[in-house]
Amino acid sequence: MTPPSPAPTRPRLHPAWIVAIVAFLALVGAAGFRAAPSVFMVPIEAELGFSRTDLSIAIGINIVLFGLTAPFAAALMDRFGLKRVTIAALALVASGAVLGTLATAPFVLWLTWGGLIGIGTGSMAMVFAATVTQRWFIRHRGVVSGVLSAGSATGQLVFLPPTAWLATEVGWREASLVVAGGALIVVPLVAWFLHDSPHRIGLLPYGADPADPPAPPYRSLVNPAVLALRALRDAARQRTFWALAIGFAVCGASTNGLIGAHFIPAAHDHGMTQPVAAGLLATVGIFDIVGTVFSGWLTDRVNPRILLGVYYAGRGISLLFLPFLLSSEVHPPMWFFIVFYGLDWVATVPPTIALCREVFGDRGPLVFGWVFASHQLGAGIATILAGIVRDATGQYTIAWFAAAGLCIVAALVSLRIRRVPVAPPEPDPLVEERVG
């Protein structure tokens, strides 16, 4: 008698976790430049004579393009796959960081820091985390989205202290080259391990029920830009979309736009050295990781509307105290601000992703791309306006207070988000097909 063949063994580690790890590392590599301009401001002002407004415009362009690229990047990922888009994005970030070292006039930084790096990092934005989570996970989506959302903060943590030291002790150009290397070093891992979807390698998403496998994802047969614009058209008809967009615009203004871009130069205005200020901002990154992962855990258990209301209100209150905490020395109240702001920094992302998925279904990642675009639009406007305020008044106080007020508005708007899911649009057979 022929002995029965042994049952196939499952891999101990589901490939979804490998994909999540590589995606996290890719986000870290792409995020290397996110905080770098804040430590480059003072050295460039001293060497090239650019104004704070000139540099703020470069950062503002970067932030806006970062956001506007996101929804189209989500559509490109649907069309061409996670791997190809991610590799192209990392190459753009590295190219912009290298070419930016050739700047002799502000417009060069507008094109490199703003254009190339803005598009590259935008293709690796939070929508990338949403897409990976949506495709690869059924269970633990909140935790995974929280961990991936913390990738940018981890990049800030890894790159900011050495970048600040290099910019101060060696030169901002050398520091920029280090950032470029950080983006390129991740490319081989992405090429080898970042699979586009579990269906492509004959698996189900992590946590899926084998008895009831989900339908394979849609693939667009039309221009990705058209797909992204259609997602915006459909979402814009819903009040929930605008509530999420308004809240996230304020989120961007109060994080990337103000603290991310201007905390270090603002602290320098009060006599604090750049390495010390950079260390504080890196500490924000440490607690950002903790806060975002914990927020993902909470999102699986608590109404995300309540979480957003609490996060925005707490952030607004903390900003009211910041003008009185900045000084040449780091006192305990400043440490309290840094820890709290870190815990709150990207904590808004998991509940926002969850609401996009709850309300807009399978098109949640595409819709989140547009919500994230509003985040970066708010951040870009805040970056430029804060630079103008600083050049006009010599300080940032008005900017801090304005952001605090906007955070309270975002908290109230978030608490009023409706609970009615939107009916998914009927798939157009001429536009979409099922793929494995």
Disulfide bonds with the S-S distance in Angstrom:
none
